Structure formats: structure tokens, C-alpha cells
Amino acid sequence: MNVPSAVKKRLVIVGATGMVGGYALRYALEHPTIGCATSIGRRKLGISHPKLHEVVHQDFGNCSALTQALSDQDAAVFCMGTYTGTVPDAQLRAITVDYTVEFARVLRSSSPDTAFSFLSGSGADPTGRSRMAFAPYKGEAENALHASGFPRLYVFRPAYIYPVEPRKEPNFSYGFLRGVYPAFRALFPNQVMRADDLARAMVDVVVGGMGVAPSMVFENRDIRALIELLDPQRASPAKGRK
């Protein structure tokens, strides 16, 4: 499908060196309605593409320097994060809450009409009562985003995210889940999610809307429903890929 350049979208992705963000960027670069994909991260991606505009930014505690890069954007996919237990608690909160809030502040002032996709997680607790380390922080970030005034905000809460490609797993639990993924997916389809499918849904919902409400929270089951709209065979355990 050929889309006139005048109507092509400008998308910004944060966290493209990570698992989900990496798939989001790859998908965006091939997306027919996206004319420019801006990647913002701490290190270089090591790739080149006519659609790619890369910005290296070290201090996400202060995103004021990103004002120009974030101007005139149509959509954003925010995938920055870290795994519980890999950093001290104070740093976990900073990455999960402070960096999200600061980036959203600058994006909202630079591109007030931007649609925003946020990678949260299953169990995120906006009440702050959960004892799981990440849950109240993800919930706090969600609350801040809802209060920020984005005209279209989509919060994604996947359960276990299957990496698809081999990688060094962050801990034993992730290594175990990867090993039993085929059986786990067949028995508990609403507790697993392929990284590439998740990324695809996060991009498509902010770029095209997909007929959903302007502001939604997608639990794992809801994300699978989105994926099924894109391609029925991608979300079905019986027909899905390994």
C-alpha cells in the first residue's frame, strides 16, 4: 500500500535497544503509514534506515534537551524499563516512574496531540498497595500518564513476554518460562505474550487507532484480542507459532 508522504505519521520510540522496543522499531521502519521513526535511547542502535532518526540521550531524569526531537510527533511508543532485582529499588523507581513522567512532560508540551503507548505490566497497581516491587511503580507511572492530558493514551499490561529470539535471560524464572513456553502458552494463553506481537500492537494502536477508545488499559487478554484483529493466526494457541 502506497501512502502519500504528506499523510505519513511521525513516530517516536523510547527503548529501542530493548526487547519489545527493538521489535517496535523494526515494525515501524517497515510500516507503510510511518514516514519517520525517531529512536531515543542511551546508546546507538548500530543500524541505518531511510526512515530512522536516531537521538542518543543519557539523562532521562531531564528530557528538556529533547524538545526539538519531540516536536511535531504523531505517536509515541514508550518501552523503557528494567527487570525487578537487577537494580536497587531507588533506581527501579527512577527508571519506571521518574523517567516516564519526565519524558511524557516534554513530549506533551512539544507535541500536544501525540498518541501514547506505554509498556506497563500485568499486576500494575495504581493504588500503590501491592507488595510486588514493580507493581506500585508501574501503577504510579500509569496514574501520571492518565493525568498528563494525552488525547489518546494506551497502557499495555502484558504478563510473561516471550523473547522469540535467544538472549541472556535476566533471572532463573525467565529462563524457566522460556523453556516451558510452548506448554505454558497452550495451557495459559492469557498469561503469555510474544514480544514481536506485543510491539506490533503497541505501534498499530497509536498509529492507526484500530477502532478502540481514545484511552484504554489493555491486560494480556485484551492485547491478544488486538493481535487477533491484525492477524487471527497470531493470537490463537492452536495456530500460533513457537
C-alpha positions in Angstrom: 0.0 0.0 0.0 1.4 3.4 -1.0 0.6 6.2 1.4 1.2 9.9 0.3 4.1 11.3 2.1 2.0 14.3 3.3 -0.1 12.0 5.5 2.5 9.7 6.8 3.0 9.6 10.5 5.9 10.5 12.7 6.5 8.0 15.5 9.0 8.2 18.4 10.2 5.1 20.2 11.9 5.0 23.6 13.8 1.9 24.5 14.5 0.5 21.0 17.6 -1.2 22.3 15.4 -3.4 24.5 13.4 -6.5 23.6 9.9 -5.0 22.9 11.2 -1.6 21.8 13.5 -3.3 19.3 10.6 -5.1 17.7 8.6 -2.0 17.7 11.3 -0.1 15.8 11.7 -2.9 13.2 8.0 -3.0 12.6 7.8 0.8 12.4 10.5 1.0 9.8 8.5 -1.2 7.5 5.1 0.3 8.3 3.6 1.9 5.2 1.9 4.7 7.1 5.0 5.7 9.1 7.3 8.2 7.4 9.8 8.8 10.2 10.7 6.7 13.2 12.7 8.6 15.9 14.5 6.3 18.3 15.6 7.9 21.6 17.9 5.9 23.9 21.2 5.9 25.8 23.2 4.1 23.2 23.5 3.8 19.4 21.4 1.2 17.7 24.0 0.2 15.1 21.6 0.2 12.2 20.7 2.6 9.4 17.4 3.1 7.5 15.9 5.9 5.4 13.1 6.3 7.9 15.2 6.2 11.1 16.2 9.3 13.0 18.3 8.4 16.0 18.8 10.5 19.1 21.2 9.5 21.9 20.2 10.9 25.2 21.8 9.9 28.5 19.8 11.6 31.3 16.2 10.7 31.2 15.8 12.4 34.5 15.9 15.6 32.5 14.5 15.5 28.9 14.4 19.2 28.2 17.1 18.7 25.6 14.7 16.5 23.6 12.2 19.3 22.9 13.2 19.7 19.3 13.3 16.0 18.6 9.9 15.5 20.2 8.2 18.3 18.2 5.6 17.5 15.6 5.3 13.9 16.6 2.1 12.0 15.9 2.6 9.0 18.1 5.0 7.6 20.8 5.8 4.1 22.0 7.5 4.1 25.4 9.2 0.8 26.2 12.0 1.9 28.6 12.2 -0.3 31.7 14.3 -2.8 33.7 13.7 -6.1 35.5 13.0 -6.3 39.2 16.1 -7.3 41.1 18.6 -6.2 38.5 18.9 -2.7 40.0 18.5 -1.2 43.5 14.9 -0.2 44.4 15.5 3.5 44.2 16.9 3.1 40.7 13.9 0.8 39.8 11.5 3.6 40.8 13.5 6.3 38.9 13.5 4.3 35.7 9.9 3.2 36.0 8.3 6.4 37.3 10.6 9.4 37.1 11.9 8.8 33.6 8.4 8.1 32.2 6.9 11.2 33.8 9.8 13.4 32.6 9.7 12.1 29.1 5.9 12.5 28.9 6.1 16.1 30.2 8.4 17.2 27.4 6.6 15.2 24.7 3.2 16.6 25.8 4.5 20.2 25.6 6.3 19.6 22.3 3.5 17.6 20.6 0.2 18.0 22.4 -1.8 15.9 20.0 0.5 12.9 20.3 -1.0 9.4 20.9 1.0 7.5 23.5 1.6 3.7 24.0 3.1 2.8 27.4 4.6 -0.6 28.3 3.4 -1.3 31.8 3.0 -4.9 33.2 0.4 -7.4 34.4 -0.2 -6.6 38.1 0.5 -2.9 37.9 -1.2 -1.3 40.8 -2.4 2.3 40.5 -3.5 2.2 44.2 0.1 1.6 45.4 -0.9 -1.2 47.8 0.8 -4.1 46.0 3.8 -5.7 47.7 5.3 -6.7 44.3 8.3 -4.5 43.8 7.4 -3.2 40.3 3.6 -3.1 40.7 3.2 0.2 42.6 5.8 1.9 40.5 4.1 0.9 37.2 0.8 2.0 38.7 2.3 5.3 39.7 3.6 5.9 36.2 0.2 5.0 34.7 -1.5 7.5 37.0 0.8 10.2 36.0 0.3 9.5 32.3 -3.5 9.5 32.7 -3.2 12.9 34.4 -0.9 14.3 31.7 -3.7 15.0 29.2 -2.6 12.9 26.2 -5.6 12.8 23.8 -5.0 9.1 23.2 -3.3 7.0 25.8 -2.9 3.2 25.6 -1.4 1.3 28.6 -0.3 -2.2 27.9 -0.1 -4.7 30.7 1.4 -8.0 29.3 2.1 -11.0 31.5 5.1 -13.1 30.6 6.7 -11.7 27.4 8.3 -14.4 25.3 11.6 -13.1 23.8 11.2 -15.0 20.5 14.9 -14.7 19.7 17.6 -16.3 22.0 19.0 -14.0 24.7 20.7 -14.0 28.1 17.7 -14.2 30.5 17.7 -11.7 33.4 17.0 -14.4 36.0 16.1 -18.1 36.6 12.4 -17.6 36.4 12.6 -16.1 32.9 14.9 -18.9 31.8 12.5 -21.5 33.1 9.4 -19.8 31.5 11.2 -19.7 28.2 12.0 -23.4 28.4 8.3 -24.3 29.1 6.8 -21.7 26.9 5.1 -24.0 24.4 3.2 -25.9 27.1 2.6 -22.8 29.2 1.1 -21.0 26.2 -1.2 -23.9 25.4 -2.4 -24.2 29.0 -2.5 -20.5 29.9 -2.8 -18.4 26.7 -3.8 -15.3 28.6 -0.6 -15.3 30.7 1.9 -15.2 27.8 2.7 -12.8 25.0 5.2 -12.8 22.2 7.5 -9.8 22.2 7.0 -9.1 18.5 3.3 -9.4 18.7 3.2 -7.0 21.6 5.3 -4.5 19.8 3.2 -4.7 16.7 0.0 -4.0 18.7 1.6 -1.0 20.6 2.6 0.6 17.3 -0.6 -0.1 15.4 -2.9 1.2 18.1 -1.1 4.6 18.2 -0.6 4.9 14.5 -4.0 3.7 13.3 -6.3 3.6 16.3 -7.6 0.2 15.3 -11.1 1.4 16.3 -10.5 1.4 20.0 -11.5 4.1 22.5 -9.1 7.1 22.9 -7.8 5.9 26.3 -7.6 2.3 27.3 -5.7 -0.1 29.6 -5.0 -3.5 27.8 -4.5 -6.5 30.0 -2.8 -9.6 28.5 -6.2 -10.9 27.3 -7.0 -7.6 25.6 -3.7 -7.4 23.9 -4.3 -10.9 22.4 -7.6 -9.6 21.1 -5.9 -6.7 19.4 -3.3 -9.1 17.8 -6.2 -11.2 16.6 -7.7 -8.2 14.8 -4.4 -7.8 13.0 -3.9 -11.5 12.2 -6.2 -14.2 13.6 -3.5 -16.8 13.4 -1.0 -14.8 15.6 -3.0 -15.0 18.8 -4.5 -18.5 18.6 -2.6 -21.1 20.7 -3.7 -23.8 18.3 -2.4 -21.9 15.3 0.2 -19.8 16.8 4.0 -20.1 16.2 6.5 -21.4 18.6 
